[in-house]
């Protein structure tokens, strides 16, 4: 049987599968089907767009155009040829935490269904879409007629049955021509599991994957040439199975990794006994530019309480101080070793104008206290089905305060983000291992490979997909301006 996996990319609270990240869904399914003896092809939504929307012809942008990110992440396969001999098509879709993506755009149900309508094979829909999907914050979940699909299936398997498939899934890299950050799952569900907007408690009870399983999967991808690893598909890295030993064994087994980062961190577990030891191990074994993504969401205690959020402001502040204590020093690639990142969400239950003022006050305190934040993610909540917020007020506060959101976000960008960037990367700082990624007119935008890499703008059109070193010369609101070192 010939199966084809169509990866439309995923973005969840617990994990990222938008290029340059390669998520768990296509890898696990690929490994399972290969283990069962099937022929398996891998396509991205970019492959499908290139065939259906561009006649299979890729055009280079003129000096006045942007790089076309709709077809940037194609595989080694030709979509028309592959789909002509496909018996079963498995379509992976699902965005739960909408973001901005530099070189990719996830496929939506509205986009994908018409592109697949005339294809004759059996079609299975899977991924986070099972629990709802929405590419834009501030909106209800995407509602679409799913009758095109013969089956809607959850391929999730318990960890004890998954190991062989996860390792076999490393073969998928043979069909991908570009570098990828491999998103490694270390747990499922959430060790708090209450936040009003989150789908993680709906998907699974909290369960850790064994340290040995994580290490073996990393080694399998390392053996296939992967050099960029993020231990990111989890609600809290600090609660992983033996996190210190996990990092140490990965480092010893894969000495040539160019990137080893983590993602989500629950501030409550940073401040608990043992949290500082894990923090020190992350600084020791991971590569520079690493970020602890704190799902703080709001510094307003009334909003924290109404939305069952996991972190009160006092705990968040203490966790920020601990991460800075060990991670603020500059690493080999020019970035600080390990810093906090903060998520702020607009539209939560009980939000008022005072909520924004409390957020500004907390962020200003962090700035004035000399602490570093690598990034502040600000988004409007996406209301997904069966979540607590969907059942207890829905988009009431989102609509009520929508007229303020642009003003609130811009104030944070102007008063906090910009001076914070200048503190983290003073003019003249050298940033190494930077990859040229896309054009916007006569500007080349670049990033390091990382968990939340900083965007760097450079005047001129440099050859893409090359590694360079850059000197910081200026700042935008959330990015820096630089020049190439000769």
N, C-alpha and C positions, 0 to 999 in steps of 0.2 A: 504494500500500500504506500502511495506517495502522499505524504503530508506536507503542507506548507504552512509555516507560521508567519503571519503578517503582524509585525510589531508597530502599533500606532503610538507607542510610548506611554509611560505611566508616571504619575507623580502623586505620591501619597504622603500623609503625615509621617509614615515610617520608612519610606523608601523612594528612591528616584530612579527612573528608567528612561530619561530623556537624554539623547546624545549631548556630550560625549560619554554619558553614563550608559551602561548596559545593565538593565534590570534583571530581576530574578525570574520573572514570568516566562520570557522566551527561553531562557537557559534551562530551567527545570523541565519545561514541556519538551524541548529538544532532546534533553538527556533521557527522558522517559520513553519517548518514541523510538529513539535510536536503540535503547536497551531492549525494547520489544521487537527489534528487527526491521523497523520500517525505514524507508527512504525519507529524509527530512530536508526540506529547503527553508531558508530563512530570508524573508523580505521585510523591508521597512515601508512605512507609509510613503516615504520619499520615492522608493522604487515604483510604487503604484501611481503616484502623482506624475512621475516622469513619463510613464507609459501613457496614462489616460489623459493627462492635461497638457503634456508637452510633446507628444508624439515620439517619445524616446530620445529627443534631441536636447542636449544640455548646452546652454549658451553662456559664455562668459559675460559678466557684467561690463558695461561701458564705464568710463571714468566718472560718469554722472550717476551711476546706479549702485544699489546695494547688492551684495551677494545674495542670491536667491536661496534662502534657508529652507524653502519648501522641498528642495531636491538636493540638499547638501549631504545627506547621510545615506546615500545609496549603498547597497551591498555589491558583492561580486556577481550577483545574479541579474538576469534579464527578466523582468516581471512577466512580460507577455509569454515568453518561452516557458518559464517555470509554471505559471498558472494554467497553461494549455495542457500540461500533463499531471496536474494536481488532482488527487481524488478527494482529499479533505482539506479545507482551509480553516485554520484556527486563527481568529482575529482577536488580538489583545488590545484593549482600550481601557482608559480610566484615569482621570485627573481629579483628585480630591483637594489638593492645595495648589490652586493655580498660581503660576509664577511667570516671570519673564525669562525667555530663553534666547541666548545669543545666536546660536547656530542650528536651531531646530524648532519645529512647531508640532506639538502632538495632534494627532488626528481626532476629530470629533465624530460622534454618530451621524450628525447631519452631513458631514463631508464624506464619510467612508461608505455609508449605505448606498448612495447613488453610484459610486465608483464600482461597487461589487454587484450591482443589481443584475447585470446580464451574464455574469459568470455562472457556469453550469454545475460546479462541484458542490458537495455538501459543505455547509458553512457552520462553524461553531464560534460563538461569541464568549469571550472569557476575560479575566482580569478584574481590576478594581471596579469596572463598570457594573459588575453584579450588584454593588452597593451604591451605585449612582456615579455620575460623572458631570463635571462642569469645568470648561476651560477658562471661564471668566469669573473672577471673584465678584461678590455682590449680586449674585443671581441664584435662583433655584436650580436644582439639578436638571440636566438636559433630558427632555421628554421626546422620545422618538418611537416610531413604529418598528418593532424588532422582528416582524414576521418574516423578513428576509432570511433570518438565521434558522437553521434546522434544529439547533440546540443551543441553549445557554448553559454553560457548564463551569463549575468551579473545579479547577485542577489541583487545588491545594491538597497536599499530603502531609501526614504527621512527620516530624523530623526523623523518626526511627526508620521510616520507609523511604526517606528522601535522599539519603547519602549517596547511593550509587548513581542516581539520576543527576544530582548536582555536579558530581565529578565528570560524568559522561557529557554533561552539557558544555564543558569547556571546549569541545570540538566546534561549537558554533562560531568560534573566532576564525576558523578557516574560511568563512563566507563573508567576513567583514574586513574591508581593506584598510580602515583607519584605526587609530588608537582609541581605546575605550577604557573608561574607569569602571572597574568591575564592582558592582554594588553587592556586598556580601551580607547575607541575613544572619543575625546573631540571636534574634528572639522574635516572638510574635505576641500580639496583644499589647497591653500596657499594664505596668505594675501599679498604676493608679487607676486608669481606666474610667474616667468620669467626664472629661472635658466635653462641653455641650455640643461642639461642632464636629467632633472627631468620630471617624468610622472604625478606628482600631478595636474598640470594645465589641463592635458588631461582628468583626471578622474572626476574632479568636480570643480565648482566654489567654492570660499571660503564661508563656512557656519559653524557657531558654533552650537554645540549641547548644549541644555540647561543644566545649572548647575544641576537642579533637576533630569534630566534624567541620568546624569553621576552618581550622588550620589545614585540613586535608583538601578542602575545596580551593583555598587560596593557592596551595601548592600545585593543584591541577591546572589552574589558570596560569600560574607562573611558568609551568612547564610548556604551556602553549604560547608563551611569549608575552603575556600580560605583565605590565610593569607599573600599573596604576590601580591601587586597591583602596576601596572605602568600606570600612566596617560600619555600614550605614542603615541597613534595613532593620531598625529596632526603635523602640520608644525611649530607651535609656541605655547607653553603652555601659555605664557604671554598674548596671545590674546584670551584665552578661555573665556567663559561666566562666569564672577564673579570668577576668579581663587582663590582669597583669601578665599571667603566664601565657595567655593567648597572644598578646603583642610580642612577648619575648620569643616565643616559638616561631611566629611568622617571620620575625626579623632574622632569626638564625637560619631558617629554612630557605628564605628568599632574600639573600643579601643584596641583590642588585635592584630591588624595588626602587623606582624613582619617586613614588608617592605611596604613603601609607597614612590614611586619615580615618577619622571617625565622623559621626554625624550627631544624632540626637542625644541630648543629655538632660536628665531630670535634675534641676538644681537641688532638690531635697537630698539626693544621694551624693552630691558633691560635699555637702556640709556634714554628712553623717560620719561616724567613725570609719576610717579606712578610705574615705573619699580623697584625702590629700595624697595618700600613697598611690592611688590609681592615677591621679592627676600627674604626679611625678613620673610614673611609668609611661604615660602618654607622651609627655615631653621627651623622655629618653628614647623611646622606640619608634615614634612616628616621625614623619618628615615635617619640615617647617611649613607654615601657612595653614595649620590645622585649626579647626573651629569646633567648639562645643555649642551646638545649636540648642539654645534654651527656649522652650515653648512657654515663655512667660505670658504672652498674649495681652496682658493688661497690668498696669501698676495701680489700678483703682480697686481697692478691697471690695467694694460693692459689686463690681463686675466679676471679680474673682469668685466671690461667693455665689452669685446668681448662676454662673456658668460652670460651677464645680471644677474650676481650674486647679492645677496641682501645686501652684507656687504663690505664696503670699509675698508681697514686696520685700519684706525684711529678709526672707530666705534667699530671694533672688540676689539681693545686694551682697550677702555674705558669700554666695557661690561665685559671683563675679569677682570678688576680691581674691578668693582662693585660686581661681584659674589664672588671674593676673600675677599672683605671687610667684607662680612657677613657670608660667608660659609666656610672659610678656617679653622675654629676652629675644633678640633677633637671631634667626637661624641661618643656615648656610645659603639658602636661596634668596635671602634678603627680606623675607617676611618674618614677623614674630612667630615663635614656635607654636603657641597654642593660645587662642583667645576665645572669649565668649562671643556668641552671636545671639541676637535677641529677635524674637518674633512678636510683632504687634498686630492684632486683628481688630478691624473696625466692624461694627454691626452686631456685637455680642449683646446678650440680654442685659438690660438695666444700664446701658451706655447713655451717658449724658455729656453735655459740654464740659463738665467738670472732669470727666474721664480723661479727656485729652490733656487738660491742665495737669492732672496727676502724672500722666505719662511724661509730659515735658519736664516737670519738676524732678522726676526720678532720673531721667536721662541727663538733665543738666547737672545733677549731683554727681553722677558717674563721671561726666566730663571734668567738672571742677575738682574732683577728688584725685585726678590724675590717672584714672583707670582707663583701660583700652577696651573697646568693642570693635571687632573686625567688621561686623555688618549688622544693620537693623533691617529686617524684612517687614514690610508693612503691606497688608492686603485687606481687602474686604472679605468677610466670611462668605464661603459658598455653602448654601443651605442644602444638605444632602438628606435623602429619605431615611426615616427612622432614627435619626440622631436626636439627642435631647433638645437641641435648639429648634429642630423642626417640629417637635411635639409640644414645645412650651413657648410659643411666641413667634416662631418662624422668622420672617424677615421684617417684623414690626419695627425694631430699632434700626435695622439696616436702612429702611426707607425713611424713617423719621430723621436720621442724621446725615443722609446721603449728601446733602448740599454742602456739608462741612468737610467732607473727607479730603478733597483735593487741598484745601487750605491747611488742614491738620497735617497731612503728609508732607506738604511743602515746608511747613515750619520745622518739622523734624529734620528734613533734609538740609535746610539752610543753617539751622542753629546747632545741630548735633553732628550730622554725618560729615559735613565739610571740614569743620575743625578737627574732628576725630581722624579723618584721613591724613591731614597734615601732621598730626601727632604720630600716627603709626608709620608714615612714610615721608619724612622730611625731604624737601627738595635736595637732589643729589644722591639719594639712596639708590643703590644698584639692586635691581631685581633680576635674578637668574632663572633659567629654565622656563622662559616665556615662549608660548606657541602663537604664531600668527594664525588668525582664524577666519576673518571675513573683512570685506570692504564695505565702506559706506562712502561713496564718492571717492575722494582722494585721501581718505583716512583709512588706515588699517587698524582693526581692533584685535587685541591679543589678550591671552590669559595664560597663567600657569595651569597645570592640571592640579585640581584640588577640590576640596569638599565644597567650598563656596568661593571660587577663585575671583580675584579682583580683575575688573576689565580695565585694560590699558589702551588708550588711543595714541596712535603714532601718525604724524603727517606723512603722506606718501603712500604708494601702493607697493607693499613689500610682497615677495613671494609667499604664498600661503602654506600652512602646515610645516613651517620651519621653526626651529628652536633658536631663540636669540636671548641676549641680555639687554636690559633697558635701564636707563637712568631717568629717575622721576624729575620732571620739570614743572609740573603744575597739576591742578585739580579741577575736576568737575564735581557735581553733587555727590555721586556715588562711585566715581571712577577717577583714575589718574591719567595725566598726559605724560608721555615720555619720549625719549629719543633713543635710537639704537646705538649701542656701543660698537665701535669699529674694532 
